[in-house]
Structure formats: C-alpha cells, structure tokens
Amino acid sequence: MIGAATTGFFTGFSLILAIGAQNAFILRQGLLRSHVFPLALFCAVSDAILITAGVAGFGVVVERIPSLPLIMSLAGAAFLFVYGGLRFWAAWGGEYAMELSGESMGLRAALGVVFAFTWLNPHVYLDTLALIGAVSTQYQGDEKIAFGAAAVLASFVFFFGLGYGARILAPIMQTPFTWRVLDVIIGCVMWMIAVGLVLSLGAH
C-alpha cells in the first residue's frame, strides 16, 4: 500500500504543476492574502471529486462522448484568452493601488474565476479522469484506494502550500512595477495555454 500511495501522491502532484492557469490565479490571490483558504479548498475539493471519479472508472465516459474534448477546449481557450487579455490590460494601465493596499475582488467573483479555471480546463479532465484513472488501473482493492487517497492529498498539499507560501514573495511585491511584471507573466501563461489548446484541436 505504501508503494501505491507514493505513486498516487507524486503522480497527482506532478500533474497539478502542469495546470498553469489555476496555479497562477491561486498564486496571485496568495500574494494579496485574499480568500486564500476558500479558493485553495475549492481547487483541492474539485480535484478530489475528479480524481475519485477517475479512479472509479469514470474516464470511460470521456471516451464515449467524442465531442466533449472539443467543447471543453473551445470554452477553456476562450476564457483563457479573455483573462490573459485582462492581465495584459492591467499591466498596461499600471493602476495597482488596490493590490498595493492588499485589496482584491470579492469572494464570489474570485470563486467564479477559479471555477472557470478548474471546470472549463480540459487538461483537468485529461489529468484526473484519464491519466490518474489510467495509472490507478494497475492497483486493486486497498491499494487502489491508497493510490486515490494519496493523489487527493497531493492536491490539498499543493494548493494550500501555494496559496499560503506565496506570502514569502510579499516583500518584493511592494511596487507597481513588480505587480506589472507578474501580470505580464500570468497573461503570457494564459495565452500560451490557450494557444496550446487551439493547436491541439488542429492536430486532431
């Protein structure tokens, strides 16, 4: 069981690292020290639901709905383009009075954004339902449960670590310039992921 749990934890952790849009948003909110707990909890619980479904074999549903990847990719790419554009616009305007004072969007708006990053991101479904689900097939019984539980634990460790660990960077985020640089980086990440989604559609 220890081997299965170890594999589950590191498989889950490595896949979460690749979901850049969601991570970038949690990092930004962590720097603002705004709604960190509910946002990290939302991401972790969402992952837990998807990982559990993947380990339970729900990945078969994705295979039976050929149009699902296309729909999710188009919706995800559109959202990423818009949000990335907003970050570039913010960097261009350079108005960071709210950020420097530690203010942020309201909780409902923040949850709406992180909901879109989580549930409109086709990579989330690929990683949790398909990849983690596929890896879990090598285990049975208690080992399979240990694998899934460890993968879920990895999500909680990652998102809470990212959200609260971002405070370490807070001392250098005290000028409009550093916030402008962060927004440009986030905008680039969003658009790179969006372009990747669109190109993947062309490849298929």
Phi and psi in degrees as a GROMACS rama.xvg file:
@    title "Ramachandran Plot"
@    xaxis  label "Phi"
@    yaxis  label "Psi"
@TYPE xy
-62.9767  -41.5135  ILE-2
-63.0989  -42.4234  GLY-3
-65.3162  -41.8081  ALA-4
-64.9216  -41.9702  ALA-5
-62.4305  -44.7835  THR-6
-62.3652  -42.9117  THR-7
-61.6875  -43.7214  GLY-8
-63.7434  -50.0075  PHE-9
-74.5816  -28.5849  PHE-10
-65.5261  -48.614  THR-11
-61.3909  -44.6366  GLY-12
-63.6761  -44.3522  PHE-13
-66.0404  -35.6145  SER-14
-72.3386  -35.4732  LEU-15
-63.1028  -37.4276  ILE-16
-57.6881  -28.5164  LEU-17
-81.2007  -14.0576  ALA-18
-87.2486  77.909  ILE-19
-65.1645  -37.1959  GLY-20
-63.0105  -47.6454  ALA-21
-63.3236  -43.3665  GLN-22
-64.065  -41.4817  ASN-23
-62.493  -38.9766  ALA-24
-67.8386  -43.5705  PHE-25
-63.3654  -38.962  ILE-26
-60.7554  -45.195  LEU-27
-63.5198  -43.7382  ARG-28
-67.4393  -33.4713  GLN-29
-64.2896  -39.6357  GLY-30
-64.3427  -34.3877  LEU-31
-81.9883  -9.8229  LEU-32
54.111  43.921  ARG-33
-121.369  119.398  SER-34
55.601  30.1271  HIS-35
-61.0397  -48.2407  VAL-36
-61.7471  -53.0548  PHE-37
-64.4845  -34.3517  PRO-38
-70.5564  -44.6182  LEU-39
-63.8525  -39.3051  ALA-40
-65.0909  -41.6323  LEU-41
-60.2938  -47.2477  PHE-42
-62.2337  -44.9174  CYS-43
-66.711  -43.5052  ALA-44
-66.725  -38.8496  VAL-45
-60.5445  -45.2279  SER-46
-61.0035  -41.201  ASP-47
-59.6858  -42.185  ALA-48
-63.1609  -46.5683  ILE-49
-69.8163  -40.6996  LEU-50
-64.1151  -43.8696  ILE-51
-60.3108  -42.3383  THR-52
-64.3172  -40.8858  ALA-53
-64.1498  -45.5164  GLY-54
-65.3676  -32.2786  VAL-55
-77.2134  -7.9595  ALA-56
103.878  13.3749  GLY-57
-69.2229  -13.7501  PHE-58
-57.189  -23.025  GLY-59
-61.343  -33.0301  VAL-60
-61.8445  -40.316  VAL-61
-61.0145  -39.79  VAL-62
-67.9326  -28.592  GLU-63
-86.5036  -7.60275  ARG-64
-120.024  83.1489  ILE-65
-57.502  -29.4433  PRO-66
-80.4322  -12.901  SER-67
-60.1747  -46.6931  LEU-68
-58.952  -38.8549  PRO-69
-64.5534  -47.0457  LEU-70
-61.1021  -47.5005  ILE-71
-66.6547  -37.3054  MET-72
-66.1826  -43.7097  SER-73
-64.9661  -45.1647  LEU-74
-65.04  -43.0971  ALA-75
-65.4032  -43.9285  GLY-76
-62.8084  -42.6386  ALA-77
-61.1148  -45.1946  ALA-78
-65.4978  -41.593  PHE-79
-65.6386  -38.3695  LEU-80
-62.1661  -44.3948  PHE-81
-65.3181  -49.6892  VAL-82
-65.7469  -39.3906  TYR-83
-61.4786  -41.1516  GLY-84
-62.4045  -38.006  GLY-85
-63.6879  -37.3114  LEU-86
-69.3177  -39.4015  ARG-87
-65.3454  -38.8125  PHE-88
-63.9832  -40.7916  TRP-89
-64.5281  -40.8401  ALA-90
-66.0702  -37.1457  ALA-91
-66.8487  -43.4759  TRP-92
-70.7216  -35.6071  GLY-93
70.2069  20.0198  GLY-94
-92.6043  102.12  GLU-95
-123.189  31.0358  TYR-96
-60.8471  -41.8012  ALA-97
-64.9572  -44.7415  MET-98
-63.95  -42.1937  GLU-99
-68.4859  -25.1049  LEU-100
-91.6235  -1.45788  SER-101
86.1841  11.1975  GLY-102
-88.2659  156.937  GLU-103
-150.76  -178.288  SER-104
-66.8773  162.607  MET-105
-67.5218  164.874  GLY-106
-61.5732  -42.692  LEU-107
-62.1407  -43.9063  ARG-108
-65.2496  -41.1874  ALA-109
-63.9638  -41.5848  ALA-110
-65.7788  -34.1284  LEU-111
-64.0604  -41.7546  GLY-112
-66.4184  -47.7223  VAL-113
-69.4354  -27.7989  VAL-114
-61.8323  -45.3287  PHE-115
-65.0628  -44.0056  ALA-116
-61.4137  -31.5023  PHE-117
-85.0491  -52.7163  THR-118
-93.6558  -10.6688  TRP-119
-103.544  8.6529  LEU-120
-99.1096  108.129  ASN-121
-61.85  -24.9518  PRO-122
-63.4632  -31.4593  HIS-123
-61.0017  -43.6364  VAL-124
-69.3608  -39.6467  TYR-125
-61.9265  -45.1955  LEU-126
-70.6547  -44.1539  ASP-127
-86.1002  -54.9447  THR-128
-71.0888  -42.7464  LEU-129
-89.8269  -61.1288  ALA-130
-68.9188  -52.4254  LEU-131
-63.9383  -38.7887  ILE-132
-60.8377  -39.5274  GLY-133
-67.201  -44.277  ALA-134
-63.3932  -35.44  VAL-135
-67.9523  -17.4575  SER-136
-67.5923  -16.053  THR-137
-77.8534  -6.7836  GLN-138
-115.421  155.989  TYR-139
-135.114  155.253  GLN-140
58.7121  -130.547  GLY-141
-62.7342  -34.2913  ASP-142
-65.4424  -37.18  GLU-143
-67.8148  -39.2386  LYS-144
-64.3989  -41.7186  ILE-145
-64.2146  -40.2361  ALA-146
-60.3583  -50.5017  PHE-147
-63.98  -42.2285  GLY-148
-63.4802  -39.5763  ALA-149
-68.6218  -36.2219  ALA-150
-65.4421  -39.3065  ALA-151
-65.4199  -42.7956  VAL-152
-58.9188  -38.4218  LEU-153
-59.3737  -38.158  ALA-154
-64.469  -44.8523  SER-155
-63.6032  -43.8355  PHE-156
-62.6434  -43.5874  VAL-157
-66.7362  -52.7234  PHE-158
-68.5886  -40.2807  PHE-159
-71.5717  -35.3678  PHE-160
-65.0461  -41.2939  GLY-161
-67.3354  -47.0995  LEU-162
-62.5613  -48.7616  GLY-163
-83.6691  -27.761  TYR-164
-70.3606  -21.0409  GLY-165
-60.8704  -22.2558  ALA-166
-63.1455  -21.3487  ARG-167
-62.0576  -30.8639  ILE-168
-85.3582  -7.83347  LEU-169
-53.259  -41.225  ALA-170
-58.0696  -28.7868  PRO-171
-91.2204  -6.39991  ILE-172
-98.4256  53.6366  MET-173
-113.6  7.06267  GLN-174
-132.248  153.914  THR-175
-58.0034  -33.0875  PRO-176
-62.1288  -45.5802  PHE-177
-66.4574  -35.7763  THR-178
-68.9687  -35.1926  TRP-179
-64.297  -42.9361  ARG-180
-61.5166  -44.543  VAL-181
-60.7185  -44.4826  LEU-182
-66.0749  -36.5088  ASP-183
-64.0742  -42.9055  VAL-184
-62.5057  -45.7106  ILE-185
-63.2395  -43.1238  ILE-186
-59.2177  -42.619  GLY-187
-63.6749  -41.8798  CYS-188
-61.5069  -45.5377  VAL-189
-60.4665  -46.4893  MET-190
-71.3859  -34.4355  TRP-191
-63.2244  -42.7329  MET-192
-65.897  -41.8519  ILE-193
-62.7483  -44.8852  ALA-194
-62.2488  -40.2318  VAL-195
-60.5417  -39.7104  GLY-196
-63.9938  -44.8255  LEU-197
-64.5181  -43.3251  VAL-198
-65.8192  -34.3012  LEU-199
-66.3489  -29.6368  SER-200
-67.6373  -39.6308  LEU-201
-66.708  -32.6372  GLY-202
-68.6641  -24.7392  ALA-203
